[in-house]
Amino acid sequence: MTNEYTIETIRDLIDLVDNGSIIRDLLNDDPDTVYVDAEDCGLDSRCGKLWINWDTEYIISNRGSLNYYGGFEYVDMDHKFTIGDYTFYSGWDSDRVREALDIFRENQQE
């Protein structure tokens, strides 16, 4: 069984989120989501750690440094959304996000 996250599903959680712990717990409990160093995705180490969800092709961050040091500030607003401190970047629509996902995948095959 896989969890299916859609923008609508995640946005429905907004009303339930009084802090980031609910989202963090969902991400950590999801078997399709991994918590990795940004360097593993070819990003600057100052981006810290982030989540990758293979089922939805999202990179999720709870740090603004991904925008500044990772070049994600150029990801179009239509290809990302934020809930509380967590920003979800779509790899389906953004070349920058897709590139980071591909680098991570390549690094895992080595």
MDAnalysis code that builds the backbone (N, CA, C; Angstrom):
import MDAnalysis as mda
import numpy as np

u = mda.Universe.empty(330, n_residues=110, atom_resindex=np.repeat(np.arange(110), 3), trajectory=True)
u.add_TopologyAttr("name", ["N", "CA", "C"] * 110)
u.add_TopologyAttr("resid", np.arange(1, 111))
u.add_TopologyAttr("resname", ["MET", "THR", "ASN", "GLU", "TYR", "THR", "ILE", "GLU", "THR", "ILE", "ARG", "ASP", "LEU", "ILE", "ASP", "LEU", "VAL", "ASP", "ASN", "GLY", "SER", "ILE", "ILE", "ARG", "ASP", "LEU", "LEU", "ASN", "ASP", "ASP", "PRO", "ASP", "THR", "VAL", "TYR", "VAL", "ASP", "ALA", "GLU", "ASP", "CYS", "GLY", "LEU", "ASP", "SER", "ARG", "CYS", "GLY", "LYS", "LEU", "TRP", "ILE", "ASN", "TRP", "ASP", "THR", "GLU", "TYR", "ILE", "ILE", "SER", "ASN", "ARG", "GLY", "SER", "LEU", "ASN", "TYR", "TYR", "GLY", "GLY", "PHE", "GLU", "TYR", "VAL", "ASP", "MET", "ASP", "HIS", "LYS", "PHE", "THR", "ILE", "GLY", "ASP", "TYR", "THR", "PHE", "TYR", "SER", "GLY", "TRP", "ASP", "SER", "ASP", "ARG", "VAL", "ARG", "GLU", "ALA", "LEU", "ASP", "ILE", "PHE", "ARG", "GLU", "ASN", "GLN", "GLN", "GLU"])
u.atoms.positions = np.array([
    [0.836, -1.180, 0.000],
    [0.000, 0.000, 0.000],
    [0.880, 1.242, 0.000],
    [0.606, 2.156, -0.895],
    [1.354, 3.405, -0.924],
    [0.442, 4.547, -0.535],
    [1.050, 5.531, 0.082],
    [0.305, 6.738, 0.420],
    [0.262, 7.628, -0.807],
    [-0.873, 8.195, -1.081],
    [-0.993, 9.111, -2.200],
    [-1.186, 10.512, -1.645],
    [-0.200, 11.360, -1.923],
    [-0.292, 12.751, -1.517],
    [-0.629, 13.564, -2.748],
    [-1.641, 14.343, -2.644],
    [-1.947, 15.305, -3.685],
    [-1.909, 16.671, -3.029],
    [-1.819, 17.676, -3.832],
    [-1.817, 19.023, -3.268],
    [-3.069, 19.231, -2.428],
    [-4.201, 18.734, -2.911],
    [-5.447, 18.900, -2.169],
    [-5.397, 18.170, -0.826],
    [-4.851, 16.964, -0.813],
    [-4.760, 16.196, 0.429],
    [-3.893, 16.924, 1.441],
    [-2.755, 17.404, 0.984],
    [-1.844, 18.076, 1.904],
    [-2.437, 19.402, 2.363],
    [-3.068, 20.101, 1.468],
    [-3.694, 21.372, 1.867],
    [-4.833, 21.140, 2.854],
    [-5.506, 19.998, 2.750],
    [-6.558, 19.682, 3.714],
    [-6.003, 19.558, 5.123],
    [-4.715, 19.239, 5.233],
    [-4.094, 19.100, 6.545],
    [-3.811, 20.440, 7.214],
    [-3.854, 21.513, 6.443],
    [-3.517, 22.822, 6.991],
    [-4.330, 23.116, 8.251],
    [-5.602, 22.797, 8.228],
    [-6.452, 23.072, 9.378],
    [-6.047, 22.270, 10.602],
    [-5.363, 21.146, 10.387],
    [-4.958, 20.296, 11.500],
    [-3.591, 20.658, 12.062],
    [-2.853, 21.450, 11.321],
    [-1.465, 21.698, 11.680],
    [-1.372, 22.907, 12.603],
    [-1.018, 22.632, 13.865],
    [-0.788, 23.737, 14.781],
    [0.707, 23.984, 14.937],
    [1.507, 23.016, 14.516],
    [2.957, 23.190, 14.405],
    [3.450, 22.175, 13.386],
    [4.741, 22.156, 13.140],
    [5.282, 21.293, 12.105],
    [5.352, 19.823, 12.453],
    [5.015, 19.436, 13.675],
    [5.212, 18.045, 14.084],
    [4.324, 17.078, 13.304],
    [3.122, 17.476, 12.929],
    [2.234, 16.577, 12.192],
    [2.815, 16.287, 10.805],
    [3.247, 17.311, 10.114],
    [3.827, 17.111, 8.786],
    [5.111, 16.305, 8.889],
    [5.965, 16.644, 9.841],
    [7.222, 15.909, 10.019],
    [6.952, 14.439, 10.295],
    [5.976, 14.141, 11.144],
    [5.634, 12.748, 11.451],
    [5.118, 12.019, 10.213],
    [4.273, 12.685, 9.417],
    [3.775, 12.065, 8.185],
    [4.920, 11.746, 7.232],
    [5.844, 12.687, 7.080],
    [6.970, 12.472, 6.185],
    [7.874, 11.347, 6.685],
    [8.155, 11.342, 7.973],
    [9.041, 10.329, 8.538],
    [8.423, 8.936, 8.535],
    [7.108, 8.846, 8.590],
    [6.425, 7.543, 8.625],
    [6.130, 6.980, 7.241],
    [6.276, 7.790, 6.206],
    [5.941, 7.369, 4.850],
    [7.083, 6.541, 4.257],
    [6.818, 5.296, 3.866],
    [7.893, 4.459, 3.307],
    [8.430, 4.955, 1.961],
    [7.710, 5.830, 1.277],
    [8.164, 6.376, -0.001],
    [8.964, 7.664, 0.159],
    [9.172, 8.080, 1.403],
    [9.867, 9.336, 1.679],
    [11.168, 9.052, 2.420],
    [12.238, 9.682, 1.955],
    [13.538, 9.545, 2.612],
    [14.027, 10.916, 3.056],
    [14.760, 10.933, 4.159],
    [15.336, 12.150, 4.727],
    [16.819, 12.123, 4.403],
    [17.297, 13.090, 3.628],
    [18.654, 13.030, 3.084],
    [19.378, 14.354, 3.273],
    [20.698, 14.291, 3.129],
    [21.500, 15.503, 3.088],
    [21.328, 16.154, 1.727],
    [21.216, 17.461, 1.706],
    [21.061, 18.176, 0.442],
    [22.236, 17.910, -0.502],
    [23.409, 17.684, 0.052],
    [24.587, 17.378, -0.774],
    [24.366, 16.141, -1.632],
    [23.567, 15.177, -1.142],
    [23.282, 13.962, -1.900],
    [22.470, 14.253, -3.152],
    [21.913, 15.464, -3.225],
    [21.119, 15.885, -4.386],
    [21.890, 16.887, -5.241],
    [23.179, 17.029, -4.949],
    [23.990, 17.977, -5.701],
    [23.799, 19.412, -5.263],
    [23.227, 19.608, -4.076],
    [22.956, 20.950, -3.575],
    [24.007, 21.348, -2.540],
    [24.117, 22.626, -2.296],
    [25.052, 23.168, -1.322],
    [24.750, 22.588, 0.061],
    [25.803, 22.267, 0.808],
    [25.629, 21.670, 2.140],
    [24.875, 22.598, 3.088],
    [24.896, 23.900, 2.825],
    [24.177, 24.847, 3.691],
    [22.662, 24.705, 3.582],
    [22.193, 23.934, 2.612],
    [20.750, 23.663, 2.492],
    [20.285, 22.709, 3.590],
    [21.214, 22.002, 4.208],
    [20.859, 21.103, 5.304],
    [20.266, 19.792, 4.816],
    [19.254, 19.336, 5.515],
    [18.597, 18.070, 5.178],
    [17.226, 18.358, 4.575],
    [16.743, 17.418, 3.777],
    [15.429, 17.563, 3.159],
    [14.820, 16.190, 2.945],
    [13.543, 16.170, 2.644],
    [12.831, 14.930, 2.373],
    [12.612, 14.799, 0.874],
    [12.683, 13.580, 0.392],
    [12.341, 13.274, -0.992],
    [11.244, 12.227, -0.961],
    [10.151, 12.507, -1.662],
    [9.080, 11.525, -1.780],
    [9.070, 11.022, -3.213],
    [9.365, 9.730, -3.389],
    [9.466, 9.141, -4.726],
    [8.110, 8.932, -5.365],
    [7.091, 8.721, -4.565],
    [5.761, 8.483, -5.116],
    [5.208, 9.739, -5.789],
    [5.423, 10.873, -5.161],
    [4.886, 12.130, -5.691],
    [5.915, 12.964, -6.428],
    [7.210, 12.578, -6.334],
    [8.297, 13.337, -6.947],
    [8.397, 14.744, -6.354],
    [8.277, 14.839, -5.040],
    [8.431, 16.108, -4.336],
    [9.720, 16.120, -3.541],
    [10.338, 17.283, -3.466],
    [11.375, 17.565, -2.487],
    [10.722, 18.478, -1.465],
    [10.877, 18.137, -0.197],
    [10.233, 18.888, 0.869],
    [11.303, 19.425, 1.801],
    [11.181, 20.686, 2.147],
    [12.152, 21.317, 3.026],
    [11.434, 22.133, 4.083],
    [12.030, 22.185, 5.266],
    [11.493, 23.074, 6.295],
    [12.520, 24.153, 6.626],
    [13.382, 24.421, 5.650],
    [14.403, 25.445, 5.821],
    [14.378, 26.384, 4.620],
    [14.433, 27.656, 4.864],
    [14.478, 28.628, 3.774],
    [15.779, 28.608, 3.007],
    [16.799, 27.953, 3.586],
    [18.102, 27.941, 2.926],
    [18.079, 27.200, 1.595],
    [17.101, 26.337, 1.373],
    [16.988, 25.641, 0.096],
    [16.721, 26.653, -1.020],
    [15.973, 27.680, -0.716],
    [15.754, 28.749, -1.692],
    [17.052, 29.492, -1.972],
    [17.716, 29.910, -0.923],
    [18.891, 30.755, -1.091],
    [20.094, 29.990, -1.628],
    [20.430, 28.863, -1.003],
    [21.632, 28.123, -1.377],
    [21.378, 27.046, -2.430],
    [20.131, 26.648, -2.631],
    [19.832, 25.575, -3.564],
    [19.294, 26.021, -4.903],
    [19.051, 27.305, -5.042],
    [18.519, 27.818, -6.298],
    [17.036, 27.572, -6.473],
    [16.358, 27.176, -5.403],
    [14.932, 26.868, -5.515],
    [14.055, 28.112, -5.478],
    [14.661, 29.279, -5.281],
    [13.862, 30.506, -5.330],
    [13.343, 30.760, -6.734],
    [13.941, 30.089, -7.727],
    [13.503, 30.239, -9.107],
    [12.395, 29.266, -9.499],
    [12.023, 28.369, -8.579],
    [10.922, 27.440, -8.856],
    [9.638, 28.250, -8.887],
    [8.901, 28.145, -9.976],
    [7.662, 28.892, -10.164],
    [6.673, 28.599, -9.035],
    [5.942, 29.609, -8.634],
    [4.957, 29.467, -7.552],
    [3.920, 28.385, -7.853],
    [3.654, 28.118, -9.119],
    [2.699, 27.079, -9.492],
    [3.244, 25.679, -9.252],
    [4.551, 25.571, -8.972],
    [5.195, 24.270, -8.822],
    [5.660, 24.013, -7.402],
    [5.161, 24.808, -6.465],
    [5.486, 24.614, -5.054],
    [4.362, 25.163, -4.200],
    [4.304, 24.656, -2.983],
    [3.366, 25.215, -2.018],
    [3.944, 25.049, -0.629],
    [3.489, 25.874, 0.291],
    [4.026, 25.885, 1.642],
    [2.906, 25.679, 2.644],
    [3.193, 24.839, 3.624],
    [2.314, 24.640, 4.763],
    [3.163, 24.864, 5.999],
    [2.846, 25.912, 6.741],
    [3.658, 26.236, 7.914],
    [5.096, 26.480, 7.489],
    [6.027, 25.732, 8.080],
    [7.448, 25.870, 7.769],
    [7.909, 24.943, 6.662],
    [7.020, 24.146, 6.092],
    [7.378, 23.137, 5.103],
    [6.985, 23.586, 3.697],
    [7.951, 23.517, 2.782],
    [7.686, 23.843, 1.392],
    [7.852, 22.585, 0.560],
    [6.885, 22.317, -0.296],
    [6.836, 21.142, -1.171],
    [7.128, 21.609, -2.592],
    [8.206, 21.080, -3.174],
    [8.637, 21.452, -4.525],
    [8.372, 20.284, -5.460],
    [7.675, 20.521, -6.535],
    [7.294, 19.465, -7.471],
    [8.386, 19.188, -8.492],
    [8.792, 17.931, -8.560],
    [9.749, 17.508, -9.566],
    [9.110, 17.238, -10.909],
    [7.795, 17.188, -10.938],
    [7.083, 16.958, -12.205],
    [7.142, 18.187, -13.094],
    [7.187, 19.349, -12.458],
    [7.013, 20.591, -13.200],
    [8.241, 21.489, -13.247],
    [9.206, 21.258, -12.392],
    [10.344, 22.158, -12.280],
    [11.635, 21.452, -12.690],
    [12.345, 22.041, -13.630],
    [13.614, 21.467, -14.062],
    [14.634, 21.447, -12.931],
    [14.642, 22.494, -12.097],
    [15.604, 22.580, -10.992],
    [15.367, 21.447, -9.993],
    [14.126, 21.214, -9.655],
    [13.789, 20.140, -8.719],
    [14.074, 18.791, -9.363],
    [13.705, 18.622, -10.616],
    [13.957, 17.378, -11.344],
    [15.448, 17.059, -11.364],
    [16.276, 18.074, -11.602],
    [17.723, 17.878, -11.628],
    [18.232, 17.348, -10.284],
    [17.762, 17.936, -9.182],
    [18.181, 17.483, -7.849],
    [17.725, 16.048, -7.585],
    [16.505, 15.705, -7.999],
    [16.007, 14.332, -7.833],
    [16.848, 13.351, -8.655],
    [17.182, 13.720, -9.877],
    [17.984, 12.848, -10.741],
    [19.381, 12.632, -10.175],
    [19.991, 13.693, -9.638],
    [21.319, 13.551, -9.050],
    [21.258, 12.621, -7.845],
    [20.240, 12.775, -7.013],
    [20.102, 11.887, -5.858],
    [19.954, 10.431, -6.326],
    [19.122, 10.209, -7.309],
    [18.905, 8.858, -7.832],
    [20.213, 8.274, -8.369],
    [20.971, 9.063, -9.107],
    [22.259, 8.602, -9.647],
    [23.230, 8.268, -8.518],
    [23.279, 9.101, -7.487],
    [24.169, 8.850, -6.354],
    [23.807, 7.575, -5.608],
    [22.525, 7.217, -5.595],
    [22.101, 6.001, -4.911],
    [22.479, 4.745, -5.687],
    [22.658, 4.892, -6.996],
    [22.995, 3.731, -7.833],
    [24.482, 3.420, -7.815],
    [25.292, 4.374, -7.341],
    [26.743, 4.167, -7.324],
    [27.167, 3.237, -6.212],
])
